[in-house]
Amino acid sequence: MNKDDLRKKYKEHRLQLDDAEIEKLSLEIANKALELPVWDYRYYHIFLSIAEQKEVSTEYLLHILQGKDKEVIIPRSNAETGELTNILLTDQTVIKKNRWNIPEPQDGIEIKSEMLDVVFIPLLAFDKQGHRVGYGKGFYDRFLASCKPDIVKIGLSFFEPVEEIKEIFSSDIPLNYCVTPDKVYKLNLK
C-alpha cells in the first residue's frame, strides 16, 4: 500500500477505538516497552499524545522514564519551519495544546538533538523493514536527520506491521524498534 492509503486506513482504525481501549492498549505498550534494551541511556525524547487523534497515550511511558530518573525531552513544533525543538520536561514546564491539539511545552530548557539517546516516535502504520507512516508533514524525519546517527528510534503502534510500505524516500529514516501491545519488533538494527 502507498502512504496515503495507509494513512487513511490507520486513521480510521484508530478512530474506531474507544477511550477505554486506548488506555488499556497504551498500558500494554508501556509494559511491553520494558523489554527494550534501551534503559541505560540518559536522554529520552517522547511525544505527548494528541487525544483527539486517538494516538498511543505516552503517559505510562512518561511515568516509567521519570521512575527511572531519566532526562525526559518533549517536542515543540514550528509549523513555519517544519522543525521540532527539544525541551527538557521539568516540574515547572507549562504544557498547552497548540492549534492542532498537540500538547507542547510553552518554554523551557532547550536540549540539542545531538544529545538525545532514544526517541519514541508517533506513527499511524509501520512495516517489517522499519519504515513508518506519520501524518505526512515530515517533522520527525527532519528531526531525526539532526540527531546523532546511533540514536535509538522506537515507534509506538496499536497495530501490527504491514508487509511493506511503498513510496519510501531517501529522507525517510527507519525505526530500530516498534512496540505494539503484543510484541517488540526489532527492525533495521544496523
C-alpha positions as CSV (number, residue, x, y, z in Angstrom):
1,M,0.0,0.0,0.0
2,N,1.1,3.5,-0.6
3,K,1.5,6.0,2.3
4,D,-1.7,8.0,1.6
5,D,-3.8,4.8,1.6
6,L,-2.2,3.6,4.8
7,R,-2.6,7.0,6.4
8,K,-6.3,6.9,5.7
9,K,-6.8,3.3,6.7
10,Y,-5.0,3.5,10.0
11,K,-6.6,6.9,11.0
12,E,-9.9,5.1,10.5
13,H,-8.8,2.1,12.6
14,R,-7.7,4.4,15.4
15,L,-11.0,6.3,15.4
16,Q,-12.8,3.0,16.0
17,L,-11.0,2.6,19.3
18,D,-12.8,3.9,22.4
19,D,-11.1,5.7,25.3
20,A,-11.0,2.6,27.5
21,E,-9.4,0.5,24.7
22,I,-6.8,3.3,24.1
23,E,-5.9,3.3,27.8
24,K,-5.7,-0.5,28.0
25,L,-3.6,-0.8,24.8
26,S,-1.3,2.1,25.8
27,L,-0.6,0.5,29.2
28,E,0.2,-2.8,27.4
29,I,2.6,-0.9,25.1
30,A,4.3,0.7,28.0
31,N,4.7,-2.6,29.8
32,K,6.0,-4.3,26.6
33,A,8.5,-1.4,26.1
34,L,10.2,-2.5,29.4
35,E,11.6,-5.4,27.2
36,L,13.5,-3.0,25.1
37,P,17.3,-2.9,25.6
38,V,17.3,0.9,26.0
39,W,17.0,1.7,29.7
40,D,20.7,2.5,30.4
41,Y,20.7,5.8,28.4
42,R,20.2,9.3,29.8
43,Y,18.2,11.5,27.3
44,Y,14.8,10.2,26.1
45,H,12.7,12.2,23.7
46,I,9.0,11.4,23.8
47,F,6.0,12.9,22.1
48,L,2.9,14.0,24.1
49,S,-0.2,12.3,22.6
50,I,-2.9,14.0,20.7
51,A,-6.0,12.6,22.4
52,E,-8.2,13.9,19.5
53,Q,-6.2,11.7,17.1
54,K,-6.5,8.7,19.4
55,E,-2.7,8.3,19.5
56,V,-1.0,5.9,21.8
57,S,-1.1,7.5,25.2
58,T,2.5,8.1,26.3
59,E,1.6,8.9,29.9
60,Y,2.6,5.4,31.1
61,L,5.9,5.6,29.4
62,L,6.5,9.0,30.9
63,H,5.9,7.5,34.4
64,I,8.4,4.8,33.6
65,L,11.1,7.3,32.4
66,Q,10.5,9.5,35.4
67,G,10.6,6.5,37.8
68,K,14.0,5.5,36.3
69,D,15.3,9.1,36.8
70,K,15.8,9.7,33.1
71,E,16.1,13.1,31.4
72,V,12.8,13.4,29.6
73,I,12.7,15.7,26.5
74,I,9.4,16.7,24.8
75,P,9.0,18.4,21.4
76,R,7.6,21.7,20.4
77,S,6.7,22.1,16.7
78,N,7.2,25.0,14.5
79,A,4.7,24.9,11.7
80,E,6.5,27.6,9.6
81,T,9.9,25.7,9.5
82,G,8.5,22.2,9.9
83,E,11.0,21.6,12.7
84,L,10.9,20.3,16.3
85,T,12.5,22.0,19.3
86,N,13.5,19.7,22.2
87,I,12.5,20.9,25.6
88,L,13.6,19.3,28.9
89,L,10.5,18.3,30.9
90,T,10.7,19.6,34.5
91,D,8.2,20.3,37.3
92,Q,8.0,23.9,36.0
93,T,7.2,23.0,32.4
94,V,4.0,24.6,31.2
95,I,2.2,22.5,28.6
96,K,-0.6,23.8,26.4
97,K,-2.3,22.4,23.3
98,N,-1.4,24.2,20.0
99,R,-3.9,24.8,17.2
100,W,-3.6,21.1,16.1
101,N,-4.3,19.9,19.7
102,I,-0.7,18.8,20.2
103,P,0.3,19.3,23.8
104,E,3.5,21.2,23.8
105,P,5.9,22.9,26.3
106,Q,5.5,26.7,26.2
107,D,9.1,27.4,27.1
108,G,11.9,25.7,29.0
109,I,15.4,24.4,28.7
110,E,16.3,23.5,25.1
111,I,18.3,20.3,24.5
112,K,20.2,19.9,21.3
113,S,19.2,17.0,19.1
114,E,22.7,15.6,19.1
115,M,22.4,14.9,22.9
116,L,19.4,12.6,22.6
117,D,19.9,8.9,23.0
118,V,16.4,7.4,22.5
119,V,13.4,8.8,20.7
120,F,9.8,7.5,20.9
121,I,8.0,8.3,17.6
122,P,4.3,8.6,16.9
123,L,3.1,6.9,13.8
124,L,0.0,5.6,12.0
125,A,1.5,2.4,10.5
126,F,4.9,0.7,10.1
127,D,6.3,-2.1,8.1
128,K,8.6,-5.1,8.8
129,Q,11.6,-3.1,7.4
130,G,11.1,-0.3,10.0
131,H,9.6,2.3,7.6
132,R,6.7,4.2,9.1
133,V,3.8,6.4,8.0
134,G,3.0,9.5,10.0
135,Y,0.8,12.4,9.3
136,G,2.8,13.4,6.2
137,K,4.4,16.7,7.3
138,G,7.9,15.3,7.7
139,F,8.5,16.7,11.2
140,Y,10.1,13.6,12.6
141,D,12.2,12.8,9.5
142,R,13.7,16.3,9.7
143,F,14.2,16.0,13.4
144,L,15.8,12.5,13.2
145,A,18.2,13.8,10.5
146,S,19.5,16.3,13.0
147,C,20.2,13.6,15.7
148,K,23.3,11.5,16.1
149,P,23.5,8.6,13.7
150,D,23.2,6.0,16.5
151,I,20.1,7.4,18.2
152,V,17.6,4.6,19.0
153,K,14.3,5.1,17.2
154,I,11.2,3.5,18.6
155,G,7.8,3.6,17.2
156,L,4.6,3.0,19.2
157,S,1.6,1.4,17.5
158,F,-1.7,-0.1,18.4
159,F,-1.5,-2.3,15.3
160,E,0.8,-4.9,13.9
161,P,3.1,-4.1,10.9
162,V,2.1,-4.1,7.3
163,E,4.2,-6.2,5.0
164,E,5.7,-3.3,3.1
165,I,5.2,0.4,2.7
166,K,5.5,1.7,-0.8
167,E,7.0,5.1,-1.7
168,I,10.0,5.1,0.6
169,F,12.1,8.3,0.1
170,S,15.8,8.8,0.9
171,S,14.7,11.3,3.6
172,D,12.7,8.6,5.4
173,I,14.5,7.4,8.4
174,P,13.6,3.9,9.5
175,L,12.8,2.8,13.1
176,N,15.1,0.4,15.1
177,Y,12.1,-0.9,17.1
178,C,8.3,-0.7,17.2
179,V,6.3,-1.6,20.2
180,T,2.8,-2.9,19.9
181,P,0.6,-4.2,22.8
182,D,1.7,-7.8,22.0
183,K,5.3,-7.5,20.7
184,V,8.5,-5.6,20.4
185,Y,9.6,-5.6,16.8
186,K,13.3,-5.4,16.1
187,L,13.8,-3.5,12.9
188,N,16.7,-2.1,10.9
189,L,19.3,-2.8,13.6
190,K,22.5,-1.9,11.8
